[in-house]
């Protein structure tokens, strides 16, 4: 059975860069019609929000450190 190399990164059928679907249909005009996006899009948004909160906390900590260093100089 031939292996089909796939360049989609968010398809449920992609397994280590190869398509794992039982049957694949390719349309010359639109591409792979078997493509099915992963439904974990909301998880990506949650991750971004968590990262943003962590960055804000780190920025606040950095601001506090600068204030402490300035006070020590005087």
mmJSON file of the N, C-alpha and C atoms, coordinates in Angstrom:
{"data_MODEL":{"atom_site":{
"group_PDB":["ATOM","ATOM","ATOM","ATOM","ATOM","ATOM","ATOM","ATOM","ATOM","ATOM","ATOM","ATOM","ATOM","ATOM","ATOM","ATOM","ATOM","ATOM","ATOM","ATOM","ATOM","ATOM","ATOM","ATOM","ATOM","ATOM","ATOM","ATOM","ATOM","ATOM","ATOM","ATOM","ATOM","ATOM","ATOM","ATOM","ATOM","ATOM","ATOM","ATOM","ATOM","ATOM","ATOM","ATOM","ATOM","ATOM","ATOM","ATOM","ATOM","ATOM","ATOM","ATOM","ATOM","ATOM","ATOM","ATOM","ATOM","ATOM","ATOM","ATOM","ATOM","ATOM","ATOM","ATOM","ATOM","ATOM","ATOM","ATOM","ATOM","ATOM","ATOM","ATOM","ATOM","ATOM","ATOM","ATOM","ATOM","ATOM","ATOM","ATOM","ATOM","ATOM","ATOM","ATOM","ATOM","ATOM","ATOM","ATOM","ATOM","ATOM","ATOM","ATOM","ATOM","ATOM","ATOM","ATOM","ATOM","ATOM","ATOM","ATOM","ATOM","ATOM","ATOM","ATOM","ATOM","ATOM","ATOM","ATOM","ATOM","ATOM","ATOM","ATOM","ATOM","ATOM","ATOM","ATOM","ATOM","ATOM","ATOM","ATOM","ATOM","ATOM","ATOM","ATOM","ATOM","ATOM","ATOM","ATOM","ATOM","ATOM","ATOM","ATOM","ATOM","ATOM","ATOM","ATOM","ATOM","ATOM","ATOM","ATOM","ATOM","ATOM","ATOM","ATOM","ATOM","ATOM","ATOM","ATOM","ATOM","ATOM","ATOM","ATOM","ATOM","ATOM","ATOM","ATOM","ATOM","ATOM","ATOM","ATOM","ATOM","ATOM","ATOM","ATOM","ATOM","ATOM","ATOM","ATOM","ATOM","ATOM","ATOM","ATOM","ATOM","ATOM","ATOM","ATOM","ATOM","ATOM","ATOM","ATOM","ATOM","ATOM","ATOM","ATOM","ATOM","ATOM","ATOM","ATOM","ATOM","ATOM","ATOM","ATOM","ATOM","ATOM","ATOM","ATOM","ATOM","ATOM","ATOM","ATOM","ATOM","ATOM","ATOM","ATOM","ATOM","ATOM","ATOM","ATOM","ATOM","ATOM","ATOM","ATOM","ATOM","ATOM","ATOM","ATOM","ATOM","ATOM","ATOM","ATOM","ATOM","ATOM"],
"id":[1,2,3,4,5,6,7,8,9,10,11,12,13,14,15,16,17,18,19,20,21,22,23,24,25,26,27,28,29,30,31,32,33,34,35,36,37,38,39,40,41,42,43,44,45,46,47,48,49,50,51,52,53,54,55,56,57,58,59,60,61,62,63,64,65,66,67,68,69,70,71,72,73,74,75,76,77,78,79,80,81,82,83,84,85,86,87,88,89,90,91,92,93,94,95,96,97,98,99,100,101,102,103,104,105,106,107,108,109,110,111,112,113,114,115,116,117,118,119,120,121,122,123,124,125,126,127,128,129,130,131,132,133,134,135,136,137,138,139,140,141,142,143,144,145,146,147,148,149,150,151,152,153,154,155,156,157,158,159,160,161,162,163,164,165,166,167,168,169,170,171,172,173,174,175,176,177,178,179,180,181,182,183,184,185,186,187,188,189,190,191,192,193,194,195,196,197,198,199,200,201,202,203,204,205,206,207,208,209,210,211,212,213,214,215,216,217,218,219,220,221,222],
"type_symbol":["N","C","C","N","C","C","N","C","C","N","C","C","N","C","C","N","C","C","N","C","C","N","C","C","N","C","C","N","C","C","N","C","C","N","C","C","N","C","C","N","C","C","N","C","C","N","C","C","N","C","C","N","C","C","N","C","C","N","C","C","N","C","C","N","C","C","N","C","C","N","C","C","N","C","C","N","C","C","N","C","C","N","C","C","N","C","C","N","C","C","N","C","C","N","C","C","N","C","C","N","C","C","N","C","C","N","C","C","N","C","C","N","C","C","N","C","C","N","C","C","N","C","C","N","C","C","N","C","C","N","C","C","N","C","C","N","C","C","N","C","C","N","C","C","N","C","C","N","C","C","N","C","C","N","C","C","N","C","C","N","C","C","N","C","C","N","C","C","N","C","C","N","C","C","N","C","C","N","C","C","N","C","C","N","C","C","N","C","C","N","C","C","N","C","C","N","C","C","N","C","C","N","C","C","N","C","C","N","C","C","N","C","C","N","C","C","N","C","C","N","C","C"],
"label_atom_id":["N","CA","C","N","CA","C","N","CA","C","N","CA","C","N","CA","C","N","CA","C","N","CA","C","N","CA","C","N","CA","C","N","CA","C","N","CA","C","N","CA","C","N","CA","C","N","CA","C","N","CA","C","N","CA","C","N","CA","C","N","CA","C","N","CA","C","N","CA","C","N","CA","C","N","CA","C","N","CA","C","N","CA","C","N","CA","C","N","CA","C","N","CA","C","N","CA","C","N","CA","C","N","CA","C","N","CA","C","N","CA","C","N","CA","C","N","CA","C","N","CA","C","N","CA","C","N","CA","C","N","CA","C","N","CA","C","N","CA","C","N","CA","C","N","CA","C","N","CA","C","N","CA","C","N","CA","C","N","CA","C","N","CA","C","N","CA","C","N","CA","C","N","CA","C","N","CA","C","N","CA","C","N","CA","C","N","CA","C","N","CA","C","N","CA","C","N","CA","C","N","CA","C","N","CA","C","N","CA","C","N","CA","C","N","CA","C","N","CA","C","N","CA","C","N","CA","C","N","CA","C","N","CA","C","N","CA","C","N","CA","C","N","CA","C","N","CA","C","N","CA","C","N","CA","C","N","CA","C"],
"label_alt_id":[null,null,null,null,null,null,null,null,null,null,null,null,null,null,null,null,null,null,null,null,null,null,null,null,null,null,null,null,null,null,null,null,null,null,null,null,null,null,null,null,null,null,null,null,null,null,null,null,null,null,null,null,null,null,null,null,null,null,null,null,null,null,null,null,null,null,null,null,null,null,null,null,null,null,null,null,null,null,null,null,null,null,null,null,null,null,null,null,null,null,null,null,null,null,null,null,null,null,null,null,null,null,null,null,null,null,null,null,null,null,null,null,null,null,null,null,null,null,null,null,null,null,null,null,null,null,null,null,null,null,null,null,null,null,null,null,null,null,null,null,null,null,null,null,null,null,null,null,null,null,null,null,null,null,null,null,null,null,null,null,null,null,null,null,null,null,null,null,null,null,null,null,null,null,null,null,null,null,null,null,null,null,null,null,null,null,null,null,null,null,null,null,null,null,null,null,null,null,null,null,null,null,null,null,null,null,null,null,null,null,null,null,null,null,null,null,null,null,null,null,null,null],
"label_comp_id":["UNK","UNK","UNK","UNK","UNK","UNK","UNK","UNK","UNK","UNK","UNK","UNK","UNK","UNK","UNK","UNK","UNK","UNK","UNK","UNK","UNK","UNK","UNK","UNK","UNK","UNK","UNK","UNK","UNK","UNK","UNK","UNK","UNK","UNK","UNK","UNK","UNK","UNK","UNK","UNK","UNK","UNK","UNK","UNK","UNK","UNK","UNK","UNK","UNK","UNK","UNK","UNK","UNK","UNK","UNK","UNK","UNK","UNK","UNK","UNK","UNK","UNK","UNK","UNK","UNK","UNK","UNK","UNK","UNK","UNK","UNK","UNK","UNK","UNK","UNK","UNK","UNK","UNK","UNK","UNK","UNK","UNK","UNK","UNK","UNK","UNK","UNK","UNK","UNK","UNK","UNK","UNK","UNK","UNK","UNK","UNK","UNK","UNK","UNK","UNK","UNK","UNK","UNK","UNK","UNK","UNK","UNK","UNK","UNK","UNK","UNK","UNK","UNK","UNK","UNK","UNK","UNK","UNK","UNK","UNK","UNK","UNK","UNK","UNK","UNK","UNK","UNK","UNK","UNK","UNK","UNK","UNK","UNK","UNK","UNK","UNK","UNK","UNK","UNK","UNK","UNK","UNK","UNK","UNK","UNK","UNK","UNK","UNK","UNK","UNK","UNK","UNK","UNK","UNK","UNK","UNK","UNK","UNK","UNK","UNK","UNK","UNK","UNK","UNK","UNK","UNK","UNK","UNK","UNK","UNK","UNK","UNK","UNK","UNK","UNK","UNK","UNK","UNK","UNK","UNK","UNK","UNK","UNK","UNK","UNK","UNK","UNK","UNK","UNK","UNK","UNK","UNK","UNK","UNK","UNK","UNK","UNK","UNK","UNK","UNK","UNK","UNK","UNK","UNK","UNK","UNK","UNK","UNK","UNK","UNK","UNK","UNK","UNK","UNK","UNK","UNK","UNK","UNK","UNK","UNK","UNK","UNK"],
"label_asym_id":["A","A","A","A","A","A","A","A","A","A","A","A","A","A","A","A","A","A","A","A","A","A","A","A","A","A","A","A","A","A","A","A","A","A","A","A","A","A","A","A","A","A","A","A","A","A","A","A","A","A","A","A","A","A","A","A","A","A","A","A","A","A","A","A","A","A","A","A","A","A","A","A","A","A","A","A","A","A","A","A","A","A","A","A","A","A","A","A","A","A","A","A","A","A","A","A","A","A","A","A","A","A","A","A","A","A","A","A","A","A","A","A","A","A","A","A","A","A","A","A","A","A","A","A","A","A","A","A","A","A","A","A","A","A","A","A","A","A","A","A","A","A","A","A","A","A","A","A","A","A","A","A","A","A","A","A","A","A","A","A","A","A","A","A","A","A","A","A","A","A","A","A","A","A","A","A","A","A","A","A","A","A","A","A","A","A","A","A","A","A","A","A","A","A","A","A","A","A","A","A","A","A","A","A","A","A","A","A","A","A","A","A","A","A","A","A","A","A","A","A","A","A"],
"label_entity_id":["1","1","1","1","1","1","1","1","1","1","1","1","1","1","1","1","1","1","1","1","1","1","1","1","1","1","1","1","1","1","1","1","1","1","1","1","1","1","1","1","1","1","1","1","1","1","1","1","1","1","1","1","1","1","1","1","1","1","1","1","1","1","1","1","1","1","1","1","1","1","1","1","1","1","1","1","1","1","1","1","1","1","1","1","1","1","1","1","1","1","1","1","1","1","1","1","1","1","1","1","1","1","1","1","1","1","1","1","1","1","1","1","1","1","1","1","1","1","1","1","1","1","1","1","1","1","1","1","1","1","1","1","1","1","1","1","1","1","1","1","1","1","1","1","1","1","1","1","1","1","1","1","1","1","1","1","1","1","1","1","1","1","1","1","1","1","1","1","1","1","1","1","1","1","1","1","1","1","1","1","1","1","1","1","1","1","1","1","1","1","1","1","1","1","1","1","1","1","1","1","1","1","1","1","1","1","1","1","1","1","1","1","1","1","1","1","1","1","1","1","1","1"],
"label_seq_id":[1,1,1,2,2,2,3,3,3,4,4,4,5,5,5,6,6,6,7,7,7,8,8,8,9,9,9,10,10,10,11,11,11,12,12,12,13,13,13,14,14,14,15,15,15,16,16,16,17,17,17,18,18,18,19,19,19,20,20,20,21,21,21,22,22,22,23,23,23,24,24,24,25,25,25,26,26,26,27,27,27,28,28,28,29,29,29,30,30,30,31,31,31,32,32,32,33,33,33,34,34,34,35,35,35,36,36,36,37,37,37,38,38,38,39,39,39,40,40,40,41,41,41,42,42,42,43,43,43,44,44,44,45,45,45,46,46,46,47,47,47,48,48,48,49,49,49,50,50,50,51,51,51,52,52,52,53,53,53,54,54,54,55,55,55,56,56,56,57,57,57,58,58,58,59,59,59,60,60,60,61,61,61,62,62,62,63,63,63,64,64,64,65,65,65,66,66,66,67,67,67,68,68,68,69,69,69,70,70,70,71,71,71,72,72,72,73,73,73,74,74,74],
"pdbx_PDB_ins_code":[null,null,null,null,null,null,null,null,null,null,null,null,null,null,null,null,null,null,null,null,null,null,null,null,null,null,null,null,null,null,null,null,null,null,null,null,null,null,null,null,null,null,null,null,null,null,null,null,null,null,null,null,null,null,null,null,null,null,null,null,null,null,null,null,null,null,null,null,null,null,null,null,null,null,null,null,null,null,null,null,null,null,null,null,null,null,null,null,null,null,null,null,null,null,null,null,null,null,null,null,null,null,null,null,null,null,null,null,null,null,null,null,null,null,null,null,null,null,null,null,null,null,null,null,null,null,null,null,null,null,null,null,null,null,null,null,null,null,null,null,null,null,null,null,null,null,null,null,null,null,null,null,null,null,null,null,null,null,null,null,null,null,null,null,null,null,null,null,null,null,null,null,null,null,null,null,null,null,null,null,null,null,null,null,null,null,null,null,null,null,null,null,null,null,null,null,null,null,null,null,null,null,null,null,null,null,null,null,null,null,null,null,null,null,null,null,null,null,null,null,null,null],
"Cartn_x":[0.855,0.0,0.903,0.66,1.484,1.207,2.229,2.09,1.984,1.082,0.862,1.419,2.401,2.991,1.998,1.725,0.739,1.409,1.08,1.653,0.7,-0.507,-1.412,-0.877,-0.927,-0.465,-1.627,-2.83,-3.979,-5.065,-4.693,-5.658,-5.674,-6.856,-6.965,-6.314,-6.114,-5.547,-4.027,-3.388,-1.935,-1.261,-0.347,0.393,1.865,2.671,4.1,4.341,3.501,3.692,3.072,2.441,1.798,0.316,-0.488,-1.932,-2.26,-3.113,-3.496,-4.945,-5.591,-6.974,-7.036,-8.133,-8.308,-8.433,-9.067,-9.23,-9.001,-8.335,-8.014,-8.562,-9.229,-9.739,-9.096,-8.509,-7.827,-8.562,-8.898,-9.496,-8.392,-8.167,-7.066,-7.205,-8.426,-8.639,-8.591,-9.115,-9.21,-8.254,-7.649,-6.716,-7.388,-6.956,-7.441,-8.855,-9.785,-11.161,-11.369,-10.379,-10.435,-10.025,-9.374,-8.89,-10.0,-9.697,-10.633,-9.851,-10.121,-9.324,-9.571,-8.57,-8.679,-9.58,-10.444,-11.392,-10.805,-9.484,-8.839,-8.477,-9.169,-8.847,-9.033,-10.022,-10.256,-9.112,-8.463,-7.339,-6.194,-5.986,-4.938,-5.221,-6.49,-6.851,-6.616,-6.975,-6.75,-5.27,-4.455,-3.016,-2.487,-2.969,-2.503,-2.874,-4.081,-4.494,-3.623,-3.315,-2.46,-1.071,-0.515,0.805,0.792,-0.27,-0.364,-0.378,-1.135,-1.19,0.184,0.903,2.231,3.178,3.104,3.968,3.681,2.401,2.04,2.593,2.493,3.021,4.534,5.228,6.677,7.044,6.26,6.531,6.353,5.324,5.102,6.271,6.756,7.893,9.129,9.348,10.495,10.402,9.198,9.007,9.348,8.936,9.226,10.728,11.405,12.858,13.568,13.132,13.749,13.563,12.372,12.123,13.044,13.205,14.078,15.517,15.986,17.354,17.547,16.546,16.654,16.724,15.955,15.943,17.275,17.912,19.197,20.3,20.201,21.229,21.247,20.111,20.061,20.464],
"Cartn_y":[-1.177,0.0,1.243,2.175,3.388,4.304,5.021,6.01,7.38,8.177,9.516,10.538,11.3,12.374,13.518,14.038,15.115,16.334,17.506,18.752,19.502,18.973,19.569,19.263,20.239,20.009,19.856,20.217,20.182,19.217,18.164,17.181,15.991,15.455,14.331,13.066,12.992,11.801,11.829,12.926,13.027,12.312,11.411,10.663,10.663,11.442,11.589,12.028,12.93,13.485,12.688,11.571,10.741,10.6,10.466,10.33,8.915,8.812,7.507,7.156,7.957,7.678,6.392,5.643,4.392,4.651,5.746,6.118,7.618,8.015,9.426,9.839,11.003,11.537,12.89,13.032,14.271,14.922,16.197,16.979,17.865,17.835,18.628,20.129,20.599,22.039,22.472,21.645,22.058,21.329,20.254,19.508,18.317,17.975,16.791,17.024,16.187,16.304,15.435,14.638,13.81,14.62,15.745,16.606,16.902,16.709,17.0,17.662,18.949,19.659,19.115,19.22,18.817,19.805,19.302,20.158,20.769,20.7,21.243,22.709,23.439,24.853,25.652,25.298,26.014,25.819,24.655,24.419,25.362,25.654,26.59,27.973,28.392,29.708,29.764,28.675,28.637,28.739,28.039,28.063,29.476,30.172,31.535,32.444,32.271,33.093,32.811,31.524,31.175,31.779,31.709,32.272,33.78,34.423,35.871,36.253,35.496,35.782,35.603,34.533,34.304,35.431,35.905,36.99,38.258,38.518,39.712,39.624,38.418,38.234,38.445,37.899,38.067,39.53,40.243,41.665,42.443,42.087,42.743,42.479,41.247,40.898,41.688,41.814,42.575,44.029,44.599,45.983,46.14,45.179,45.235,45.148,44.302,44.158,45.461,46.141,47.412,48.436,48.448,49.393,49.109,47.847,47.486,47.889,47.688,48.049,49.554,50.328,51.777,52.263,51.638,52.045,51.746,50.648,50.278,51.254,51.883,52.794,54.086,54.477,55.755,55.629],
"Cartn_z":[0.0,0.0,0.0,-0.882,-0.942,0.26,0.642,1.714,1.078,1.6,1.051,2.028,1.574,2.365,2.401,3.599,3.76,4.381,3.865,4.378,5.306,5.503,6.486,7.881,8.758,10.132,11.097,10.659,11.556,11.108,10.378,9.903,10.866,11.132,12.045,11.486,10.194,9.565,9.447,9.783,9.64,10.812,10.47,11.465,11.058,11.762,11.457,10.018,9.516,8.183,7.059,7.396,6.376,6.683,5.626,5.779,6.239,7.26,7.782,7.455,6.596,6.212,5.391,5.542,4.803,3.31,2.952,1.541,1.424,0.375,0.158,-1.197,-1.209,-2.469,-2.712,-3.88,-4.244,-5.403,-5.241,-6.318,-6.885,-8.186,-8.759,-8.526,-8.352,-8.177,-6.713,-5.818,-4.414,-3.491,-3.95,-3.106,-2.455,-1.273,-0.568,-0.042,-0.466,0.028,1.254,1.612,2.816,4.04,3.824,4.908,5.903,7.175,8.252,9.382,9.657,10.671,12.077,12.909,14.309,15.025,15.913,16.631,17.889,18.067,19.255,19.106,18.247,18.027,19.311,20.122,21.373,22.352,22.333,23.222,22.899,21.616,21.23,21.778,21.742,22.26,23.759,24.485,25.924,26.235,25.454,25.671,25.495,24.463,24.216,25.372,25.927,27.056,28.272,28.515,29.638,29.468,28.266,28.007,28.219,27.762,27.909,29.387,30.212,31.636,32.279,31.886,32.439,32.061,30.83,30.391,31.175,31.44,32.198,33.619,34.227,35.574,35.596,34.59,34.521,34.331,33.533,33.315,34.617,35.391,36.668,37.612,37.628,38.478,38.063,36.775,36.284,36.71,36.649,37.067,38.543,39.364,40.792,41.036,40.297,40.456,40.119,39.097,38.728,39.853,40.435,41.521,42.704,43.052,44.16,43.881,42.671,42.331,42.408,41.961,42.033,43.473,44.36,45.754,46.434,46.033,46.623,46.227,45.089,44.615,45.399,45.963,46.675,48.066],
"occupancy":[1.0,1.0,1.0,1.0,1.0,1.0,1.0,1.0,1.0,1.0,1.0,1.0,1.0,1.0,1.0,1.0,1.0,1.0,1.0,1.0,1.0,1.0,1.0,1.0,1.0,1.0,1.0,1.0,1.0,1.0,1.0,1.0,1.0,1.0,1.0,1.0,1.0,1.0,1.0,1.0,1.0,1.0,1.0,1.0,1.0,1.0,1.0,1.0,1.0,1.0,1.0,1.0,1.0,1.0,1.0,1.0,1.0,1.0,1.0,1.0,1.0,1.0,1.0,1.0,1.0,1.0,1.0,1.0,1.0,1.0,1.0,1.0,1.0,1.0,1.0,1.0,1.0,1.0,1.0,1.0,1.0,1.0,1.0,1.0,1.0,1.0,1.0,1.0,1.0,1.0,1.0,1.0,1.0,1.0,1.0,1.0,1.0,1.0,1.0,1.0,1.0,1.0,1.0,1.0,1.0,1.0,1.0,1.0,1.0,1.0,1.0,1.0,1.0,1.0,1.0,1.0,1.0,1.0,1.0,1.0,1.0,1.0,1.0,1.0,1.0,1.0,1.0,1.0,1.0,1.0,1.0,1.0,1.0,1.0,1.0,1.0,1.0,1.0,1.0,1.0,1.0,1.0,1.0,1.0,1.0,1.0,1.0,1.0,1.0,1.0,1.0,1.0,1.0,1.0,1.0,1.0,1.0,1.0,1.0,1.0,1.0,1.0,1.0,1.0,1.0,1.0,1.0,1.0,1.0,1.0,1.0,1.0,1.0,1.0,1.0,1.0,1.0,1.0,1.0,1.0,1.0,1.0,1.0,1.0,1.0,1.0,1.0,1.0,1.0,1.0,1.0,1.0,1.0,1.0,1.0,1.0,1.0,1.0,1.0,1.0,1.0,1.0,1.0,1.0,1.0,1.0,1.0,1.0,1.0,1.0,1.0,1.0,1.0,1.0,1.0,1.0,1.0,1.0,1.0,1.0,1.0,1.0],
"B_iso_or_equiv":[0.0,0.0,0.0,0.0,0.0,0.0,0.0,0.0,0.0,0.0,0.0,0.0,0.0,0.0,0.0,0.0,0.0,0.0,0.0,0.0,0.0,0.0,0.0,0.0,0.0,0.0,0.0,0.0,0.0,0.0,0.0,0.0,0.0,0.0,0.0,0.0,0.0,0.0,0.0,0.0,0.0,0.0,0.0,0.0,0.0,0.0,0.0,0.0,0.0,0.0,0.0,0.0,0.0,0.0,0.0,0.0,0.0,0.0,0.0,0.0,0.0,0.0,0.0,0.0,0.0,0.0,0.0,0.0,0.0,0.0,0.0,0.0,0.0,0.0,0.0,0.0,0.0,0.0,0.0,0.0,0.0,0.0,0.0,0.0,0.0,0.0,0.0,0.0,0.0,0.0,0.0,0.0,0.0,0.0,0.0,0.0,0.0,0.0,0.0,0.0,0.0,0.0,0.0,0.0,0.0,0.0,0.0,0.0,0.0,0.0,0.0,0.0,0.0,0.0,0.0,0.0,0.0,0.0,0.0,0.0,0.0,0.0,0.0,0.0,0.0,0.0,0.0,0.0,0.0,0.0,0.0,0.0,0.0,0.0,0.0,0.0,0.0,0.0,0.0,0.0,0.0,0.0,0.0,0.0,0.0,0.0,0.0,0.0,0.0,0.0,0.0,0.0,0.0,0.0,0.0,0.0,0.0,0.0,0.0,0.0,0.0,0.0,0.0,0.0,0.0,0.0,0.0,0.0,0.0,0.0,0.0,0.0,0.0,0.0,0.0,0.0,0.0,0.0,0.0,0.0,0.0,0.0,0.0,0.0,0.0,0.0,0.0,0.0,0.0,0.0,0.0,0.0,0.0,0.0,0.0,0.0,0.0,0.0,0.0,0.0,0.0,0.0,0.0,0.0,0.0,0.0,0.0,0.0,0.0,0.0,0.0,0.0,0.0,0.0,0.0,0.0,0.0,0.0,0.0,0.0,0.0,0.0],
"pdbx_formal_charge":[null,null,null,null,null,null,null,null,null,null,null,null,null,null,null,null,null,null,null,null,null,null,null,null,null,null,null,null,null,null,null,null,null,null,null,null,null,null,null,null,null,null,null,null,null,null,null,null,null,null,null,null,null,null,null,null,null,null,null,null,null,null,null,null,null,null,null,null,null,null,null,null,null,null,null,null,null,null,null,null,null,null,null,null,null,null,null,null,null,null,null,null,null,null,null,null,null,null,null,null,null,null,null,null,null,null,null,null,null,null,null,null,null,null,null,null,null,null,null,null,null,null,null,null,null,null,null,null,null,null,null,null,null,null,null,null,null,null,null,null,null,null,null,null,null,null,null,null,null,null,null,null,null,null,null,null,null,null,null,null,null,null,null,null,null,null,null,null,null,null,null,null,null,null,null,null,null,null,null,null,null,null,null,null,null,null,null,null,null,null,null,null,null,null,null,null,null,null,null,null,null,null,null,null,null,null,null,null,null,null,null,null,null,null,null,null,null,null,null,null,null,null],
"auth_seq_id":[1,1,1,2,2,2,3,3,3,4,4,4,5,5,5,6,6,6,7,7,7,8,8,8,9,9,9,10,10,10,11,11,11,12,12,12,13,13,13,14,14,14,15,15,15,16,16,16,17,17,17,18,18,18,19,19,19,20,20,20,21,21,21,22,22,22,23,23,23,24,24,24,25,25,25,26,26,26,27,27,27,28,28,28,29,29,29,30,30,30,31,31,31,32,32,32,33,33,33,34,34,34,35,35,35,36,36,36,37,37,37,38,38,38,39,39,39,40,40,40,41,41,41,42,42,42,43,43,43,44,44,44,45,45,45,46,46,46,47,47,47,48,48,48,49,49,49,50,50,50,51,51,51,52,52,52,53,53,53,54,54,54,55,55,55,56,56,56,57,57,57,58,58,58,59,59,59,60,60,60,61,61,61,62,62,62,63,63,63,64,64,64,65,65,65,66,66,66,67,67,67,68,68,68,69,69,69,70,70,70,71,71,71,72,72,72,73,73,73,74,74,74],
"auth_comp_id":["UNK","UNK","UNK","UNK","UNK","UNK","UNK","UNK","UNK","UNK","UNK","UNK","UNK","UNK","UNK","UNK","UNK","UNK","UNK","UNK","UNK","UNK","UNK","UNK","UNK","UNK","UNK","UNK","UNK","UNK","UNK","UNK","UNK","UNK","UNK","UNK","UNK","UNK","UNK","UNK","UNK","UNK","UNK","UNK","UNK","UNK","UNK","UNK","UNK","UNK","UNK","UNK","UNK","UNK","UNK","UNK","UNK","UNK","UNK","UNK","UNK","UNK","UNK","UNK","UNK","UNK","UNK","UNK","UNK","UNK","UNK","UNK","UNK","UNK","UNK","UNK","UNK","UNK","UNK","UNK","UNK","UNK","UNK","UNK","UNK","UNK","UNK","UNK","UNK","UNK","UNK","UNK","UNK","UNK","UNK","UNK","UNK","UNK","UNK","UNK","UNK","UNK","UNK","UNK","UNK","UNK","UNK","UNK","UNK","UNK","UNK","UNK","UNK","UNK","UNK","UNK","UNK","UNK","UNK","UNK","UNK","UNK","UNK","UNK","UNK","UNK","UNK","UNK","UNK","UNK","UNK","UNK","UNK","UNK","UNK","UNK","UNK","UNK","UNK","UNK","UNK","UNK","UNK","UNK","UNK","UNK","UNK","UNK","UNK","UNK","UNK","UNK","UNK","UNK","UNK","UNK","UNK","UNK","UNK","UNK","UNK","UNK","UNK","UNK","UNK","UNK","UNK","UNK","UNK","UNK","UNK","UNK","UNK","UNK","UNK","UNK","UNK","UNK","UNK","UNK","UNK","UNK","UNK","UNK","UNK","UNK","UNK","UNK","UNK","UNK","UNK","UNK","UNK","UNK","UNK","UNK","UNK","UNK","UNK","UNK","UNK","UNK","UNK","UNK","UNK","UNK","UNK","UNK","UNK","UNK","UNK","UNK","UNK","UNK","UNK","UNK","UNK","UNK","UNK","UNK","UNK","UNK"],
"auth_asym_id":["A","A","A","A","A","A","A","A","A","A","A","A","A","A","A","A","A","A","A","A","A","A","A","A","A","A","A","A","A","A","A","A","A","A","A","A","A","A","A","A","A","A","A","A","A","A","A","A","A","A","A","A","A","A","A","A","A","A","A","A","A","A","A","A","A","A","A","A","A","A","A","A","A","A","A","A","A","A","A","A","A","A","A","A","A","A","A","A","A","A","A","A","A","A","A","A","A","A","A","A","A","A","A","A","A","A","A","A","A","A","A","A","A","A","A","A","A","A","A","A","A","A","A","A","A","A","A","A","A","A","A","A","A","A","A","A","A","A","A","A","A","A","A","A","A","A","A","A","A","A","A","A","A","A","A","A","A","A","A","A","A","A","A","A","A","A","A","A","A","A","A","A","A","A","A","A","A","A","A","A","A","A","A","A","A","A","A","A","A","A","A","A","A","A","A","A","A","A","A","A","A","A","A","A","A","A","A","A","A","A","A","A","A","A","A","A","A","A","A","A","A","A"],
"auth_atom_id":["N","CA","C","N","CA","C","N","CA","C","N","CA","C","N","CA","C","N","CA","C","N","CA","C","N","CA","C","N","CA","C","N","CA","C","N","CA","C","N","CA","C","N","CA","C","N","CA","C","N","CA","C","N","CA","C","N","CA","C","N","CA","C","N","CA","C","N","CA","C","N","CA","C","N","CA","C","N","CA","C","N","CA","C","N","CA","C","N","CA","C","N","CA","C","N","CA","C","N","CA","C","N","CA","C","N","CA","C","N","CA","C","N","CA","C","N","CA","C","N","CA","C","N","CA","C","N","CA","C","N","CA","C","N","CA","C","N","CA","C","N","CA","C","N","CA","C","N","CA","C","N","CA","C","N","CA","C","N","CA","C","N","CA","C","N","CA","C","N","CA","C","N","CA","C","N","CA","C","N","CA","C","N","CA","C","N","CA","C","N","CA","C","N","CA","C","N","CA","C","N","CA","C","N","CA","C","N","CA","C","N","CA","C","N","CA","C","N","CA","C","N","CA","C","N","CA","C","N","CA","C","N","CA","C","N","CA","C","N","CA","C","N","CA","C","N","CA","C","N","CA","C","N","CA","C","N","CA","C"],
"pdbx_PDB_model_num":[1,1,1,1,1,1,1,1,1,1,1,1,1,1,1,1,1,1,1,1,1,1,1,1,1,1,1,1,1,1,1,1,1,1,1,1,1,1,1,1,1,1,1,1,1,1,1,1,1,1,1,1,1,1,1,1,1,1,1,1,1,1,1,1,1,1,1,1,1,1,1,1,1,1,1,1,1,1,1,1,1,1,1,1,1,1,1,1,1,1,1,1,1,1,1,1,1,1,1,1,1,1,1,1,1,1,1,1,1,1,1,1,1,1,1,1,1,1,1,1,1,1,1,1,1,1,1,1,1,1,1,1,1,1,1,1,1,1,1,1,1,1,1,1,1,1,1,1,1,1,1,1,1,1,1,1,1,1,1,1,1,1,1,1,1,1,1,1,1,1,1,1,1,1,1,1,1,1,1,1,1,1,1,1,1,1,1,1,1,1,1,1,1,1,1,1,1,1,1,1,1,1,1,1,1,1,1,1,1,1,1,1,1,1,1,1,1,1,1,1,1,1]
}}}
